[in-house]
Amino acid sequence: MKTIRHIILLLTLAVCTVQFAFSQTKTRPVVGVLNIETKGLTLDPQQMGNLVRMELEKLDTFSVVDKYDVIALAEKKQLVIAGCYGKSCLVQVGSAIGAQYMLTGSVEQYTQTIVVTLRMIDVEKDMIVKSSVMEFLNLPIEIQQMVSVSVRKMFGYSNAEDLVTKLTKKFDYESSVNNPAINRLNLQGPRLGFTLPFGETAEVISRSTGQGGYGKSIFMFQFGYQFEVQYLNEGKFQALFEFLPMITGLEQGSIIPSVTFMNGFRNNVNGLEIAFGPAIGFASYARVADVNGSILVEGKDKIPPGTPTSRKLDSRGVSELTAALVFAFGRTIKSGKLNIPINAWFTFPTKEGFRVGISLGYNSKR
């Protein structure tokens, strides 16, 4: 037993020794980062250099020379690093601080873009071995994200696709990245469409006026305006409050007003949206009785004694506030600066029936 135990112990020690030796031989490339040139930004070259150095360290791939060691070694060998951006200067400093590679570059702000340029120089070979140029939207508050994306791309690391899209695509869906600290009413605008009722509501609308109906087509045009407020705008989603005053039936000479309040969610990646909330409008009700196929109104028509009456939709009745729960879903199509939201909706069924509809809107991104 003791022999077996000794053998296992020796094998364990041997494995640990091999692993330790392997880890010692597997050294990381040493990379030095000095100042990164900046133009048009609030960050100075030294701060930008620190930012690039930090993002490079996050990759956990290189041995990055500490900034204080760089300053100490440069002072010891009387090297000026403040304006050292050229290859010959970087090679000289790299040799002095013991770096195998030097990472340099620039971050420049233009009217509509910020351009991040990175170059990696092999100190021993005195040549540029890797470079990267990325163009971003003019979003100075997202500089760290831009630097991170640029560094990761340069060394073959993947970036979140939706983040890259938000930072680079001018007409992408609104988000807290491409519209920082702004609650944009980006889909506010006119709405038009059609609605179609079912059940008792449809029957009353199409019934003749003499029988308490409206004598109208049940297929009605709607026109209104959507007001929208974003109260949450993070990641892939926006949370929205929507207010839609609408008028229905204009093509049939009627004005049927309604107001809809909805809470919704919109996906910033593909423009898909869902929303729900109450729709408030007006409708006329009366107590009526069906007598031999004729609909008679209590208090206005002579109803035989003992005939049962019930409260029904009726054009001869009294106008009252009504409410319905609306569920809507749709998608926003983008064409340049133009937003085209298309939505389908329906009301939850009640004893009076339900309604379905479709609406189309438009506005221009400002």
Secondary structure, 3 states (H helix, E strand, C coil): CHHHHHHHHHHHHHHHHHHHHHHHHCCCCEEEECCCEEECCCCCHHHHHHHHHHHHHHCCCCEECCHHHHHHHHHHCCCCCCCCCCHHHHHHHHHHHCCCEEEEEEEEECCCEEEEEEEEEECCCCEEEEEEEEEEECCHHHHHHHHHHHHHHHCCCCCCHHHHHHHHCCCCCCCCCCCCCCCCCCCCEEEEEEEEEECHHHHHHHCCHHHCCCCCCCCEEEEEEEEEEEEEEECCEEEEEEEEEEEECHHHCCCEEEEEEEEEEEECCCCEEEEEEEEEEEEEEEEEEEECCEEEEECCECCCCCCCCEEEECCCCEEEEEEEEEEEEEEEEEECCEEEEEEEEEECCECCEEEEEEEEECEECC
